[in-house]
Amino acid sequence: MSASNPNMQDFWHLVGDHVAELRSLVSDQAALSPEFLDALQDALTAIDPCLTVFCTPQEDSTQVNMVFGCDGYQQGIEQVLELVACAPVMEGIKPVAFSPRSGHIPDGIDLNGLLVQLEDVYYSLQRVKGSLHLDLYLDDLSLHEDDLRVEAALMFLEAIIGEFDLMTRIASIDWHDLPSDPEDHGLKTLDHLRSSYDAFGPLSADYGMLLH
């Protein structure tokens, strides 16, 4: 599929000029140059300011995945899908639309020295009029201040559910202060969320695989 957006064509031309540098990421010692990273972000911003990409080697493989997202903004979904669909074939490079659910859900996430454990976050997931609504609970939560635990919880959600499903199947996410007796309120820790979510029906397609 060829891109109708000239900015997308320019982006893939840039990537094509740096394929060898991207492939080098299969080595633990390799890293992309700051100049190339800046050029990548500038090229993405020209398409849509909300677009993001991170490049990571696939486990037990000589392939490098370029994983595209839109920072949680639904208006960027179509742009991500089109960008991945129009990518040229490049040996050793696989464009992927949105972070998939993780095969291994981390027990904890360290943000600036703050370790947030999976069991620190409680949830309630309900279907209301055909839509899924997720309530998240943290101890002593204040939404008036930056709370790194909120960022960590969102990272857990991407690993558990996958970025695309998180944006398209979860109609709302509401945050609450954790009650003193969460189990008595029917709340569960996040390590149970994947099974709760899957019980509501089939997952969305892996668009990275489907479109490219």
C-alpha positions in Angstrom: 0.0 0.0 0.0 1.5 3.4 -1.0 1.0 6.4 1.2 -1.3 9.2 0.0 0.3 11.5 2.6 3.7 12.8 1.4 4.9 13.2 5.0 4.5 9.4 5.4 6.5 8.8 2.3 9.3 11.1 3.7 9.2 9.2 7.0 9.8 5.9 5.3 12.5 7.3 3.1 14.3 8.4 6.3 13.9 5.0 7.8 15.2 3.4 4.6 18.3 5.5 4.7 19.0 4.2 8.3 18.1 0.5 8.1 21.6 -0.6 9.0 21.5 1.6 12.2 18.1 0.2 13.1 19.2 -3.4 12.6 22.1 -2.8 14.9 19.7 -2.7 17.8 19.7 -6.5 18.0 23.0 -6.0 19.9 22.6 -5.0 23.5 25.5 -2.6 23.1 23.9 -0.6 20.2 21.8 2.5 20.4 20.3 4.9 17.8 22.2 8.2 17.4 20.6 11.3 18.9 20.6 12.9 15.4 18.6 10.0 13.9 16.2 9.9 16.9 15.5 13.6 16.5 15.0 13.2 12.8 12.5 10.3 13.4 10.5 12.4 15.8 10.5 15.4 13.5 9.3 13.3 10.7 6.5 11.8 12.8 5.5 15.2 14.1 5.1 16.3 10.5 2.5 13.6 10.1 0.7 14.1 13.4 2.2 15.6 16.6 0.7 12.8 18.7 2.5 10.0 16.9 5.2 8.1 18.8 7.6 5.3 17.9 10.0 3.1 19.9 12.4 0.6 18.4 13.2 -2.6 20.1 14.7 -6.0 19.2 12.2 -8.9 19.1 13.0 -11.5 21.7 15.1 -14.4 20.4 15.2 -12.9 17.0 17.4 -10.8 14.6 14.4 -8.6 13.9 13.8 -5.1 15.2 10.3 -3.9 15.8 9.3 -0.3 15.2 6.2 0.1 17.4 4.0 3.1 16.6 1.5 4.7 18.9 -0.4 7.9 19.3 0.1 8.7 23.0 -3.4 7.7 23.9 -5.1 10.2 21.5 -7.8 8.4 19.6 -7.6 10.9 16.7 -4.2 9.4 15.9 -5.4 5.8 15.5 -6.1 6.0 11.7 -2.7 7.8 11.1 -0.9 5.0 12.9 -2.7 2.3 10.9 -2.1 4.0 7.6 1.6 4.6 8.4 2.2 1.0 9.2 0.1 -0.2 6.2 2.2 1.8 3.8 5.6 0.8 5.1 8.0 -0.7 2.6 9.3 -4.2 3.1 12.7 -3.9 5.0 14.7 -7.0 5.9 15.1 -7.3 9.6 12.7 -4.4 10.4 9.0 -4.9 11.3 6.6 -2.0 11.7 3.9 -2.7 14.3 0.8 -0.6 15.0 0.4 -0.1 18.8 2.1 -1.9 21.7 0.6 -5.4 22.0 -0.2 -7.0 25.3 2.9 -8.3 26.9 3.6 -12.0 27.3 5.2 -11.2 30.7 3.3 -8.7 32.9 5.9 -6.9 35.1 5.4 -7.3 38.9 6.6 -3.8 39.4 7.6 -0.6 37.5 10.3 1.8 38.7 9.7 5.4 37.8 12.4 7.8 39.0 13.2 5.6 42.0 9.5 5.0 42.9 8.7 1.3 42.7 5.0 0.7 41.9 3.9 -2.9 42.4 1.1 -4.5 40.4 -0.7 -5.4 43.6 -0.7 -1.7 44.6 -3.4 -0.9 42.0 -6.9 -2.2 42.4 -9.7 -2.2 39.8 -13.3 -2.8 38.9 -14.3 -3.6 35.3 -17.9 -3.4 34.3 -19.9 -3.5 31.1 -22.5 -0.8 31.0 -24.9 -0.6 28.0 -22.4 -2.5 25.8 -19.3 -0.5 26.9 -16.5 -1.4 29.2 -15.8 1.0 32.1 -12.7 0.6 34.2 -12.3 2.1 37.7 -8.8 2.2 39.2 -8.0 2.6 42.8 -4.8 3.8 44.5 -4.1 4.4 48.2 -4.1 8.1 49.2 -4.7 9.3 45.6 -4.6 13.0 44.8 -5.5 13.9 41.2 -4.5 17.5 41.9 -0.8 16.6 42.0 1.4 14.6 39.6 1.4 11.1 40.9 3.9 8.7 39.2 1.7 5.8 40.3 -0.9 6.9 37.8 1.7 6.8 35.0 2.8 3.3 36.2 -0.7 2.1 36.3 -1.3 3.1 32.7 1.9 1.3 31.7 0.6 -1.8 33.5 -2.7 -1.5 31.5 -0.8 -1.4 28.2 1.1 -4.6 29.2 -2.1 -6.3 30.3 -4.6 -5.3 27.7 -2.6 -3.8 24.8 -2.5 -0.2 23.6 -5.1 -0.5 20.8 -7.7 -2.3 22.9 -7.1 0.1 25.8 -8.0 3.0 23.5 -10.8 1.4 21.6 -12.6 -1.0 24.0 -12.3 0.8 27.3 -14.9 3.5 27.1 -13.8 5.3 30.3 -11.1 5.1 33.0 -11.9 6.7 36.4 -9.5 7.1 39.3 -10.5 6.7 42.9 -8.9 6.7 46.4 -8.6 3.1 47.6 -11.0 2.2 50.4 -9.7 0.7 53.6 -11.3 -2.7 52.8 -11.0 -3.0 48.9 -12.0 -6.7 48.8 -15.3 -5.9 50.6 -16.0 -3.5 47.8 -15.5 -6.2 45.2 -12.1 -4.8 44.0 -9.3 -6.9 42.7 -5.6 -6.2 42.2 -4.4 -5.6 38.6 -2.9 -9.1 38.3 -6.5 -10.3 37.8 -7.4 -7.8 35.1 -6.4 -9.8 32.0 -8.7 -12.7 32.8 -11.5 -10.2 33.7 -11.0 -8.3 30.5 -10.8 -11.5 28.3 -14.0 -12.7 29.8 -15.9 -9.9 28.0 -15.2 -11.2 24.5 -12.6 -11.6 21.8 -9.6 -9.2 21.5 -9.1 -6.8 18.7 -6.9 -7.9 15.8 -3.1 -7.5 16.0 -3.1 -4.6 13.5 0.7 -4.6 13.2 0.5 -8.2 11.9 -2.7 -7.7 9.9 -1.8 -4.6 7.9 1.9 -5.2 7.1 
